[in-house]
Amino acid sequence: MKAAGRFGAQTPSGAFSHMQQSNMPHRTSQHQASNSSSLPPPTFNHAFSQGNNNPFAPTGNVNGLAGGIGAGNFGNGGTGLASREAVEGFNYGAHLQQQQSQNKAQMRRAKGGSKGHQEMRIRDVWASNLKEEMDLLEQLVDRYPYISMDTEFPGIVARPMGRFTTKADYHYQCLRCNVDLLKVIQLGISLFDGEGNSPPANLAEIPGMATYSNNLKPCPTTWQFNFQFSLEEDMYNDGSITFLQEAGIDLKRFETDGIDPEKLGSRLITSGLAHFDDVRWISFHSGYDFAYVVKLMNRNELPEDETEYRRLMKIYFPSIYDIKYMIQHAQRNQTVNDQPLTAAAANHLSNLSSKGGLQHLADELHVRRVGNAHSAGSDALLTGKVFWEVKDKIFGGTIDDSKYLGQVWGLNVAGAAAGSSGTGPTADGPSGTPNLNGATIYNNPPTQQPAPSTPGPSHAGPVSTPSQQNQSNRDGSGNGGGGIGSWTPGGGGGVFGSFRGANRS
């Protein structure tokens, strides 16, 4: 078909002259925007409503469609796909598709957005944007005073030598010597309000946040602070670093763009995130996590005496929930808040009887992870989301702060609260070992001895330094970052494992 037969004119300027003027686009005077709400819905009918030939109509019956697609008036007396019934079917299908799309969008908003959108709300913080993000956090913490946290650190490189009065004393001295020797790699924190809601993506929805409402990026739910760390200069456990690199952490950028730990420590002290009773920190097996943050804020080595360390903990973090402690307490006593477990809570805990990890707990409670496992931001966000599910599904919506607040699993066994000075009656009972690579991978307990793989004395006397052969990785594999290595240099402050440090010769 020639162009003239299709458009009814020999020149391009007359190509659409056969169509009614009302159907042609026109300019609005003085560049005023037209009101799209006054336009009719799109339809197939008007383009051929005046009896014009449909340029798409074949000359004969194609594949059994009488009259082709466009015989006669499209949708008004046509047959086949041009019939009224077919056109109405097309319109109805389009309506259903639009409705389904709206429903999916609504579900994504209810869950915090699509997975990709939620990952955008885990904000990486480097030296270049530290001030900007801390300013934002300080503005949000009054409205979102529940802070879940996690750290990543370069493993365990030393065990204390000597004799210890209790197992708890050994645990603290092990924590102290490793935190003093090593640097934290990442700190992740997530914010929630008292109902478990994260900050909205649009800061304009929060009263008083107009200063930040013009940001093009969505408001974070989680901040992942990345610290200065050098594989050439800093000490680390080789297996732990390999594990973190395999989890996706690019340590080369940490060396060039990482945050000076002292700068973040100074900001934390004055930020409103610490020191206040009404700011609740949420954690999972967090003895080492809080030790590294105390070191950041105190800008000094940890105290030799655990009583002094607990005093610092009480000053900086007066209100701590440790989910690991809460779950272990409920499993051991078969009660929550001094009340018997509900059938549903008992079933959850039964399913977790041999699984002590954060991811196992998340899977049991159907909490979806956002981001990469074993990165501080993703783990912090998962910790917070799991906490609210534990509170609802296991604790019946209420947590007795007098029983659970201030307890830190992995600091002094499952024992005394962070603000107390004693070791508690459970000092020689089972406890959590250090989180060997800063990631929550407490999946498989050691097969030959009860967790943790720290000394288990058969007498009430002092605890001796553990033998090399009795150490195993926290995941039960018996290899990797946590065990004592094949050589133990004499002197110094501890028994050392397989680690790498700077070549200072």
C-alpha positions in Angstrom: 0.0 0.0 0.0 1.4 3.4 -0.9 1.7 6.2 1.6 -1.1 8.2 -0.1 -3.5 5.3 0.3 -2.6 5.0 4.0 -2.8 8.6 5.0 -5.0 10.2 2.3 -2.5 12.8 1.3 0.6 13.1 -0.9 2.6 15.2 1.5 3.7 14.6 5.1 1.9 17.8 6.2 -1.4 16.2 5.3 -0.7 12.8 6.6 -3.2 13.0 9.4 -5.7 15.4 7.9 -8.4 12.7 7.6 -8.6 12.4 11.4 -10.9 14.6 13.4 -9.3 17.7 14.9 -10.6 16.8 18.4 -8.4 13.7 18.3 -5.2 15.5 17.3 -2.7 16.7 19.9 -2.4 20.5 20.1 -0.2 22.9 22.1 -1.6 24.6 25.1 -1.2 28.4 25.0 1.6 30.0 27.0 3.0 26.5 27.8 0.3 25.7 30.3 0.2 22.0 31.3 -2.9 20.2 30.1 -5.1 18.5 32.7 -4.5 14.8 32.0 -7.4 13.9 34.2 -9.9 15.4 31.6 -8.7 13.1 28.8 -10.8 10.1 27.9 -9.3 6.7 28.5 -7.4 5.2 25.6 -9.4 3.1 23.2 -9.1 1.5 19.8 -12.4 2.9 18.6 -12.0 6.5 17.7 -9.2 6.2 15.2 -11.4 4.3 12.8 -14.8 5.4 14.0 -15.6 7.4 10.8 -15.5 4.4 8.6 -12.0 4.9 7.4 -10.1 1.9 6.3 -8.1 0.2 8.9 -4.5 0.1 7.6 -3.9 -3.1 9.5 -6.8 -5.0 8.0 -5.7 -7.8 5.6 -7.6 -8.3 2.4 -9.0 -11.6 3.3 -9.7 -14.1 6.0 -6.4 -14.7 7.9 -6.2 -17.8 10.0 -10.0 -18.1 10.1 -10.6 -14.5 11.4 -13.5 -13.3 9.3 -12.8 -9.9 8.0 -9.4 -9.8 9.6 -8.6 -7.6 12.6 -10.3 -4.4 11.4 -13.2 -5.0 9.1 -15.7 -2.3 9.5 -15.9 -0.2 12.6 -13.3 -1.5 15.1 -15.2 -2.8 18.1 -18.5 -1.8 16.6 -19.8 -4.7 14.5 -16.4 -6.2 13.6 -15.7 -9.9 13.9 -12.8 -11.9 15.3 -10.4 -9.9 17.3 -12.2 -6.7 16.2 -15.5 -7.7 17.8 -17.0 -5.9 20.7 -16.6 -8.9 22.9 -12.9 -9.2 22.1 -12.3 -5.5 22.7 -14.1 -5.7 26.0 -12.0 -8.7 26.9 -8.8 -6.8 26.2 -10.0 -3.9 28.3 -10.9 -6.2 31.2 -7.5 -7.9 31.0 -5.7 -4.6 31.1 -7.8 -3.6 34.2 -6.9 -6.9 36.0 -3.2 -6.4 35.2 -3.3 -2.9 36.5 -5.1 -4.0 39.7 -2.5 -6.8 40.3 0.3 -4.4 39.8 -1.2 -2.0 42.4 -1.7 -4.8 44.8 1.9 -5.9 44.5 3.1 -2.4 45.0 0.9 -2.1 48.1 2.4 -5.3 49.5 5.9 -4.1 48.8 5.2 -0.9 50.7 3.8 -2.8 53.6 7.0 -4.9 53.8 9.2 -1.8 53.4 9.6 -1.9 49.6 11.0 -4.4 47.2 14.1 -6.3 48.1 16.2 -4.1 45.9 14.7 -1.0 47.5 15.3 -2.3 51.0 18.9 -3.0 50.1 19.2 0.6 49.0 18.2 1.6 52.6 21.3 -0.1 54.1 23.6 2.9 53.9 27.4 2.4 53.6 29.2 5.0 55.7 32.8 5.9 54.9 35.0 8.7 56.0 33.6 11.0 53.2 29.9 10.8 54.4 30.4 10.2 58.2 29.3 13.7 59.3 26.2 13.7 57.0 25.0 10.3 58.2 25.7 11.0 61.9 23.8 14.3 61.7 20.8 12.3 60.3 21.1 9.6 63.0 21.1 12.2 65.7 17.8 13.7 64.3 16.1 10.3 64.1 17.1 8.6 67.4 14.5 10.5 69.5 11.7 9.0 67.3 13.4 5.6 66.8 15.1 4.8 70.1 15.5 1.0 69.5 18.9 0.3 68.0 19.9 -3.1 66.8 23.6 -3.7 66.2 26.3 -6.0 64.9 30.0 -5.8 64.3 32.5 -7.6 62.1 36.0 -7.9 63.4 39.1 -9.9 62.3 38.6 -13.0 64.5 40.5 -14.3 67.5 44.3 -14.3 67.6 45.1 -14.9 71.2 44.1 -16.8 74.3 45.1 -15.6 77.8 47.8 -17.5 79.6 47.9 -18.4 83.3 45.3 -19.6 85.8 41.9 -18.1 86.3 39.6 -18.2 89.3 36.5 -19.0 87.3 35.5 -19.8 83.8 33.9 -16.4 83.6 37.2 -14.7 84.4 38.8 -16.6 81.6 36.1 -15.5 79.2 36.6 -11.8 80.0 40.4 -12.0 79.8 40.1 -13.7 76.4 37.8 -11.0 75.2 40.0 -8.2 76.6 43.3 -9.4 75.0 41.7 -9.8 71.6 39.8 -6.6 71.5 42.9 -4.7 72.7 45.0 -6.3 69.9 42.6 -6.0 67.0 40.6 -3.4 65.2 36.9 -3.5 64.4 36.1 -3.7 60.7 32.4 -2.8 60.5 29.7 -1.6 62.8 26.0 -1.9 61.7 23.1 -0.3 63.4 19.4 -0.2 62.5 16.7 2.0 64.0 13.2 1.1 65.1 10.4 2.8 67.0 8.6 1.2 69.9 6.3 -0.8 67.6 9.1 -2.2 65.5 8.8 0.2 62.5 11.8 1.5 60.6 12.1 5.2 59.5 10.1 5.9 56.3 11.9 6.2 53.0 10.6 9.7 52.6 11.9 11.9 55.4 9.2 14.5 54.7 6.7 12.1 56.4 8.5 12.7 59.7 7.6 16.0 61.5 10.5 18.3 61.9 12.7 16.6 59.3 12.3 19.2 56.6 16.1 19.8 56.6 16.6 16.3 55.1 13.4 15.9 53.2 14.9 17.1 49.9 17.5 14.2 49.8 17.2 12.3 46.5 18.2 9.0 48.2 15.7 7.2 50.4 16.2 7.5 54.2 18.2 4.5 55.5 16.9 2.0 57.9 20.4 0.8 58.6 23.9 2.3 58.7 27.0 0.2 58.0 30.1 2.0 59.2 33.3 0.9 57.5 36.5 1.5 59.4 40.1 1.9 58.4 41.7 -1.5 58.1 44.9 -2.7 56.3 45.8 -6.2 55.5 49.4 -5.0 55.4 49.5 -3.2 58.7 46.8 -4.6 61.0 46.7 -8.0 62.9 44.0 -10.5 62.0 43.1 -14.1 62.0 43.8 -15.5 58.5 40.8 -17.8 58.3 38.4 -15.1 59.6 39.5 -12.6 57.0 39.1 -15.1 54.2 35.6 -15.9 55.5 34.6 -12.2 55.4 36.1 -11.7 52.0 34.1 -14.6 50.7 31.0 -13.0 52.2 31.7 -10.0 49.9 33.6 -7.5 52.0 36.2 -5.6 49.9 39.0 -4.8 52.4 41.0 -2.8 49.8 38.5 0.0 50.0 38.6 0.0 53.8 42.3 0.9 53.7 41.7 4.0 51.5 38.2 5.2 52.4 37.6 3.8 55.9 36.5 5.8 58.9 39.0 6.8 61.6 37.6 4.8 64.7 38.3 7.7 67.0 36.2 10.1 65.0 33.1 7.8 65.2 33.8 7.1 68.9 33.7 10.8 69.6 30.4 11.3 67.6 28.8 8.3 69.4 29.4 9.8 72.8 27.5 13.0 72.0 25.0 11.6 69.5 22.2 10.6 71.8 22.6 7.0 70.8 24.4 6.2 74.1 24.1 7.1 77.8 20.3 7.2 77.9 18.1 4.7 79.6 15.3 5.1 77.1 17.5 4.2 74.1 17.4 0.4 73.9 20.2 -1.5 72.2 19.2 -4.9 70.6 21.9 -7.5 70.0 22.6 -11.2 69.5 25.4 -12.9 71.4 27.0 -9.5 71.8 29.9 -9.7 74.3 32.5 -8.9 71.7 30.3 -6.5 69.8 29.8 -4.2 72.7 33.5 -4.6 73.8 34.6 -3.1 70.4 32.1 -0.2 70.7 33.2 0.5 74.3 36.8 0.6 73.0 35.7 3.1 70.3 34.1 5.4 72.8 36.6 5.1 75.6 39.5 5.4 73.2 41.6 3.2 75.4 42.3 -0.4 76.1 39.6 -2.4 78.0 40.0 -2.4 81.8 41.9 -5.3 83.3 39.2 -5.8 85.9 35.8 -7.0 84.6 34.0 -5.0 87.3 35.3 -1.8 85.9 34.4 -2.9 82.4 30.8 -3.6 83.5 30.7 -0.1 85.0 31.7 1.4 81.6 29.1 -0.8 79.9 26.4 0.5 82.2 27.5 4.1 81.5 27.5 3.8 77.7 24.7 1.3 77.2 22.4 1.2 80.2 19.6 -0.7 78.3 20.6 -3.8 76.3 18.5 -6.7 75.0 20.5 -9.8 73.9 18.2 -12.1 72.0 20.6 -15.0 72.5 20.2 -14.7 76.3 16.4 -14.3 76.0 16.0 -17.5 73.9 18.4 -19.5 76.0 16.7 -18.4 79.2 13.3 -19.4 77.8 14.5 -22.8 76.6 16.2 -23.6 79.9 13.3 -22.5 82.1 10.4 -23.2 79.7 8.9 -19.8 80.8 8.9 -16.3 79.6 8.3 -13.4 82.0 7.8 -16.1 84.7 4.8 -17.5 82.8 4.6 -20.9 81.1 5.3 -21.0 77.4 2.3 -20.9 75.1 2.0 -23.9 72.7 3.2 -21.9 69.8 6.2 -20.5 71.7 7.1 -24.0 72.9 6.9 -25.3 69.4 9.3 -22.5 68.1 11.8 -23.2 70.9 11.6 -27.0 70.3 12.4 -26.5 66.7 15.4 -24.4 67.7 16.7 -26.9 70.4 19.9 -27.8 68.5 20.2 -24.6 66.5 21.6 -21.5 68.2 22.3 -19.1 65.4 20.6 -15.9 64.4 19.8 -17.2 60.9 18.2 -20.3 62.3 16.0 -18.1 64.5 15.1 -15.9 61.6 14.2 -18.9 59.4 12.0 -20.3 62.2 10.2 -17.0 62.6 10.0 -16.4 58.8 12.0 -13.2 58.9 13.6 -12.4 55.5 17.2 -11.2 55.4 18.0 -8.1 53.4 21.5 -7.7 52.1 24.5 -10.0 52.3 24.9 -12.3 55.3 28.0 -11.7 57.5 28.0 -8.0 56.7 27.4 -5.8 59.7 24.5 -3.8 58.2 22.5 -6.9 57.0 23.1 -8.7 60.3 22.1 -5.6 62.4 18.9 -5.2 60.4 18.1 -8.9 60.7 18.8 -8.8 64.5 16.3 -6.0 64.9 13.6 -7.7 62.8 14.1 -11.0 64.7 13.8 -9.2 68.0 10.3 -7.9 67.3 9.2 -11.4 66.1 10.6 -13.0 69.2 8.8 -10.4 71.4 5.5 -11.1 69.6 5.6 -14.9 68.9 7.6 -16.2 71.9 7.2 -13.5 74.6 3.5 -12.8 73.9 4.1 -9.1 73.1 5.7 -8.2 76.5 9.3 -8.4 77.8 9.9 -8.1 81.5 12.8 -5.7 81.6 13.7 -6.6 85.2 14.6 -10.1 83.9 16.0 -9.6 80.5 17.3 -6.0 80.2 21.1 -5.6 80.6 21.9 -9.3 80.1 24.7 -9.9 77.6 25.3 -13.4 76.3 29.0 -14.2 75.8 30.4 -11.6 78.2 30.2 -13.3 81.5 28.6 -16.6 80.6 24.8 -16.3 80.4 25.3 -14.6 83.7 24.9 -11.4 85.5 23.5 -8.2 84.0 25.9 -5.8 82.4 25.4 -3.3 85.2 26.2 -5.8 88.0 29.6 -6.5 89.4 29.5 -10.2 90.3 30.1 -13.3 88.2 26.8 -14.8 89.2 26.0 -18.3 90.2 26.3 -19.6 86.6 29.9 -18.7 86.2 30.9 -22.2 85.6 27.9 -23.1 83.5 27.7 -23.2 79.7 28.4 -20.0 78.0 29.0 -18.4 74.6 32.5 -18.2 73.1 33.7 -15.3 71.2 32.1 -14.6 67.9 35.2 -15.8 66.0 34.9 -13.8 62.8 32.5 -11.2 63.9 29.6 -12.9 62.1 26.7 -14.7 63.5 27.5 -18.2 62.4 26.7 -20.1 65.5 25.3 -23.0 63.6 26.9 -26.3 64.7 28.2 -26.8 68.2 31.4 -28.8 68.7 30.8 -32.5 68.6 33.2 -33.6 71.3 32.5 -31.0 73.9 29.6 -28.7 74.8 29.7 -25.2 73.4 31.7 -23.2 73.9 35.1 -24.6 73.1 36.7 -22.9 76.1 38.1 -24.8 79.1 35.5 -26.9 81.0 37.1 -27.6 84.4 36.0 -30.8 86.2 36.8 -29.2 89.5 36.0 -26.0 91.3 39.5 -24.7 91.3 41.2 -22.2 88.9 40.9 -22.6 85.2 44.1 -23.2 83.2 45.0 -22.0 79.7 43.3 -24.3 77.2 45.4 -26.8 75.3 45.9 -26.3 71.6 44.2 -29.6 70.7 40.9 -28.7 72.5 40.2 -25.6 70.4 37.8 -25.6 67.5 36.1 -23.1 65.3 32.8 -21.7 66.5 30.9 -23.3 63.6 32.1 -26.7 64.8 34.3 -27.4 61.8 37.5 -27.6 63.7 39.3 -25.5 61.2 39.4 -21.9 60.1 39.8 -18.7 62.0 39.2 -19.5 65.7 41.5 -22.3 66.8 44.9 -22.1 68.3 47.5 -22.5 65.6 50.5 -24.8 65.3 52.9 -22.4 67.1 52.7 -20.5 70.3 55.4 -17.8 70.6 56.7 -17.5 74.2 56.3 -14.4 76.2 53.7 -11.7 75.5 50.2 -11.7 76.9 48.6 -14.8 75.4 48.7 -18.0 73.5 48.6 -17.0 69.8 46.9 -18.7 66.9 47.4 -18.5 63.2 47.3 -14.8 62.4 49.0 -12.3 60.2 50.3 -8.9 61.2 52.4 -6.1 59.9 56.0 -6.9 58.9 57.8 -4.4 61.2 61.4 -5.6 60.7 
